[in-house]
Amino acid sequence: MNPALQQVRREAFLDAGQKLIQAKGYEAMSIQDVLEEVPASRGAFYHYFDSKQALLEGVVDRFADAAMTTLQPVIDDPNLPALRKLEQIFGGIAAFKAERKELVLAIMDVWTADSNAIVREKLRRMTVRLLHPLLTGVIRQGIREDVIKAGSPEDLATVLVSLMQGFQELALQYFMARQAGTITFEYVVDKFSAYTEAFEAILGIEKGSLMLIDEPTLRFWFG
């Protein structure tokens, strides 16, 4: 088959999978639902994806790759200081997720399910794969600008990605707690402030130098 046509066909499956994940939830969605949505044969589906989980991973990979694409102009801007790049990277990721809230919420449901430990681990690895080189480059720029104090940009990026992954799980807990009304918005603000301060301390920059998440974004998710 023509590679371009194959890509179009694969995208059709991903579109259908994303639509169904958002509408029905991953657990309730079946491969038959996808085949009826496209429509296509089961053999055609298995040509591109060996399981429902593989389709989910494809949807998430596409989501993440699109997010990274939107950040590329920030990363490539030679006139933007490193600390402002960090702010715009985090702000850009937050804005991208907000524009796709239904899909993000559906992925949250997958993340919290006990049966999806393998999916969670693959998502963690994907986060490292995408963010580690990006943060390494920005940290290296910050060292050249003499605003970030670090011996190894790669090692520091590893620490920051680990911090981000840990706090991502906390943020999910805070989101669910806010939905249940068991914590206040002010509690969430305090925790995100502590997270930002930890970022600043690891980078060796002055407290108050970074604003990784603004209040409108926090209110969008936790208000």
N, C-alpha and C positions, 0 to 999 in steps of 0.2 A: 504493500500500500504506500501511497504518497505520504511522506512524513508530515507534511502540513495538514493533510486530511486526518491523519492519526491524532495529531495534536488537537484539532477541532473536536474530534470524537471524544477524546479524553476529557477535554474541557466541558463537554456536554454532560458527562457522567459526574464531574466535580460540581457543576452547577446544580444538577439534580440532587446530589448528595447534600450539598449545603442547604438547599431549600428545604429538604425533608428533615435535616438535623435541626434546623430552626423551627420548623412547624410542628414536628412530632416528637423530637428528641432522638438522640442517637440510639438509646436502648430500644425504643419502640419502632424505629425505622428498620425495614428489611431490604434485602437485595431485590426482592420482587417489587417493592415500592419504587426502587430506583429504575428498574427495567420498564415499569409502566409509565414512569415520568419521562423517560428519554424519547421514545420507546426503543428497546433493543432486546436482543436475545441474551440469555445467560452466558453463552459462549463469548459474546462480544464484551460483556462486562469483565469476565475473567481474563480476557486478553490484556486488559489494562490494570486490573486490581485482583489480587488473589483472595481477598476477603473484604467484609464490611469494614473491619478495622483499617485495612490498607486504604480504603476510600476516605475514611475519616482523617487519616494521616495526610492524605493528599490534599484534602480541604484545608487542613491546618497549615501545611507547608505553603500552599498558595497564599493563604492569608498572611503568613509571616513574610514571605518573599515580597508581597505587595507593600507591606509596611516598610520593609527595608528600602524598596525602590523610592518611596516618598521621602525618605531621609537622605537619599544620595546627594541632592543639591546642598544640603546643610553640611554634610561630610566633606564635600568637594570645595566648599567656599574658602578660598585662600585668605580672605579678609576677615573671617569670623574667628575671634579668639576661642581658645579651647574650652574655657568655662561656659561661654555662651553656646558653644556647640553642644556641650553636655545638656544644658537646659533645653535647647531646641530638640535634641534627640528624644529626651524624656517627654517633652511636651508634644512632639510629633507622634510618638507612639500612643500617648494618651488620647490625642485627638482622633487618630486612626481607629482606635478601639471604640471610642464613643460613637463614631459614625457607623459602626457595625455592631451595635450593642446586642442585637438579637443573636448574632453568631457567637459573640463573646460569652453571653449568658449560657448558650447551649454547650459551649466548650467547658464552661465552669461545671456544668452538670456532669459531664464526662469525667472531669478531673477529680471530682469528689466521690465518684462511685468506687467502692472497694474492689469491684471486679476489673477495674481498668488500670491496675498498677503498671502493666507493661506500657500502656499508652502514656501514662504520666512520665515514666522514665524516658521514653522517646521524645516527649515534648521538652523535658529538661535538657536533653542532649542537643536538641534543635536550638534551644535558646543559647547554649554555649557556642554552638557552631556559628550562629549569626551575630551575636553580640560581642564575643571575645575579640575578634579582629577589629571590629568597629571601635570598641573602647580602647584597645591597644593603640590605634592610630591617634585618637584624640588625646590620650595620656602622653604619648610621645610628643605631640605638638605642645601640650602644656608644659612639659619639661623643657622644651626648646625656648618657650616663652618665660621660663623661670617662675611659673606660678604653681606648678605641681612638683612636689618633692617625692621622688621615687627612684629606686635603683634600677628596677626592671619594669618597663611598661607592660610586658606580657604577664609577669607575676601579679602586678597590681590589678590588671584587668581580670585575672582569674579570681582574685579576692572580691572584686566588685560584682562580677557576675554571680558568684555564690551568695553575696549579700542580697542581690536583686531577686534571686530565686527564692531565698528564704522569706523575704518580705512579700513576695508575690503570694505565697501560701498564706501568710498572715492577713494580707489584704482580702483574700477570698473569705477567710474566717470573719473579718470585720464586716464585709459586705453582707454575709448571711446573718450576722448578729444585728446589723442595722435593720435588715428586713424583719427580723423578729422583735426588734425594739428593745434588745437587751443591753445595748451600749449607746452612748450619745454621739452626736456628730463631733462634739468637742474632744471626746476621747480619741476618735479617729485622727483628728487634726494633730493632737499631741503626739500620737504614735508616728505619723508621717514626718513631723518635725524632728523627732528623735532619729528617724531613718535618714533624713537629710543631713543631720549633724554627724552621723556615723560616716556618711559618704565624704563629708568635708574633712573629718579627722583622718580617714584613710588616705585621702589625696594630699593631706598636709597643707590645706588652705584655711584661711581665716573663717571662723564661724559667721554665717550670714552671707557668704560669697555665692551660694547657689540657691536657686529656687527650682527644684526638680518638679514639683507639682503645685499648681496654683489652686486657689480656693474654688473658683468656678468648676474646675475638673473634679475636685473632691466632692463638691455638692452634687454634681451630676451623678456620681456613683454612690455616695454615702449620705446625701442630704435627706 
